[in-house]
């Protein structure tokens, strides 16, 4: 017997004029913290070989035409935030030529350009919300500096974006029209689907789940009350998890029948518990909330941050905490597409300036696929970057090794709120986590 579909596909829905819950939360926070750069996303793509910038501009223009989200602005109307989709436009790559400078001077100037671009403040009512600068370092070496507003971006989108740009570049360079498959839906249809879904039976079940899941969980605060938290400035550190250590993370995960993410997350939970004495608390983690196949090709903000409840008993080591985290994570992932802002609103949780509701600390893996880029005969390497901001008291993002990234080692981005931690405290905490991780990886 054929099952009867009771709800329409995303592609069958009309576009919504508003924004997603994910975008709305960003807009509200930017109203609290005007002119902040915490919701910029940035990356550098180093290209070696012959690169034709005019062809690259045409390729990016084609992708901007294809994805409405890349030509959408957001403004505040009488009934809330509104999204406006604009007509396609020719994308412009700003050019900088440093080939006449000595190597040391060229790298210093590149660092200055990078810092200036990462510090730019986007106005969500004005296009573009994605910028790309090409810095020529030598005859056959370029640095492409990408900065975009998080309202049009998430980690999954980043990989999709560059995979499509690469395909379009290769087609145009060969004299062919780009032949990307048609998109099943656009972002504003996702907005309609998300709003309808959360207003219906699913949303009611989800809120009931999160109410039960969070009931009784305490709050862990490391570093005390924020001192004058009127901005989202941060201390950003980058650490390397060596290939040897990450190989041991994988081995330990296999021994405990959990994932490498759970192993490193559990070590982070042990750090928080050890520093504060907390035994029952939540840690936030970013998840890919593309629960429908129609969402996979979309460029846009679909990522969600969910609370993972952690219980640490007296004397618990990595095995006990990791198994508890794994079970708790499995429960939370059942409703991983429910926006945190909706949970907070529906449960009536207290919110105050300088404090995030539910959790102050996050730990995530950024393991979405990124392509191994080639532009004709030129090769390119993607490296995500930070901009000295922090959305939480302490946030850690691990970029694990993958076939398209540097083999073996992992990168760890640490983001500490300047209102809560000094730089010396930030350095000490990151180092303490490293020592703790190595210790628990080798405990019997």
Protein Blocks (a to p, Z undefined) as FASTA:
>chain_A
ZZddfbdcfklpccdfbdcfklmmmmmmmmmmghiaklcccdddddedjddfklmmmmmm
mmmmmmmmlmcccdddfkbccdddddddddddddddfklpcfklmmmmmmmmmmmmmmpc
cdfkbccfbdcddddfbfkbccddddddfklgcfklmmmmmmmmmmmmmmmmnopacfbd
cdfbdfklmmmmmmmmmmmmmlmmmmmmmmmmmgopacddehiaaehiabfcdcdddddd
dfklmmmmmmmmmmnopafklmmmmmmmmmmmmmnopabdcddddddfbfbfklmmpgcd
fbdcddddddddehiafklmmmmmmmmmmmmmmmmmbcfklmmmmnopacdehiaehiac
dcdddfbccddddehjaccddddddehiafbfbdcddddddfkbcehiacddddddfklp
cfklmmmmmmmmmmmmmmmmmpZZ
